Amino acid sequence: MRSMYLLGMGLNALALVYAVSDGSPLFAVTFGLVIAYLGVRYWMVSSGDDTER
C-alpha cells in the first residue's frame, strides 16, 4: 500500500514539473494539492503500521 502512495506522489511530482514548465499554474497547484494529500495519507498508513507491531 505504501509503495502505491509513493508511486502516486512520484507521478504527480513529474506532472507538477511539466505543468510548471508549461506555464499552467492551476494544474500545478492541483498537482501540488494531490501530492500533499498523498503525503498525509502515506504518513497515516505508515504510522498505523508502526503502532500495530
C-alpha positions in Angstrom: 0.0 0.0 0.0 2.8 2.4 0.9 4.5 1.8 -2.4 1.3 2.9 -4.3 1.3 6.2 -2.4 5.0 6.7 -3.2 4.3 5.9 -6.9 1.4 8.3 -6.9 3.5 11.1 -5.3 6.3 10.5 -7.9 4.0 10.6 -10.9 2.3 13.7 -9.5 5.6 15.3 -9.0 6.5 14.7 -12.6 3.2 16.1 -13.7 3.8 19.1 -11.4 7.1 19.8 -13.1 5.6 19.6 -16.5 2.7 21.9 -15.5 5.1 24.5 -14.1 7.3 24.3 -17.2 4.3 24.6 -19.5 3.0 27.7 -17.6 -0.2 26.2 -16.2 -0.4 27.4 -12.6 -3.9 26.0 -12.0 -2.7 22.5 -12.9 0.5 22.9 -10.9 -1.5 23.9 -7.8 -3.8 21.0 -8.3 -0.9 18.5 -8.6 0.7 20.1 -5.5 -2.5 19.6 -3.5 -2.7 16.0 -4.6 0.9 15.4 -3.6 0.1 16.9 -0.2 -2.9 14.7 0.2 -1.0 11.6 -0.7 1.8 12.6 1.6 -0.7 12.8 4.5 -2.3 9.5 3.6 1.2 7.9 3.4 2.0 9.3 6.8 -1.2 7.9 8.2 -0.6 4.5 6.7 3.0 4.5 7.9 2.2 5.5 11.5 -0.7 3.0 11.6 1.7 0.2 10.7 4.2 1.1 13.4 1.6 1.0 16.2 0.2 -2.4 15.2 3.5 -4.2 15.5 
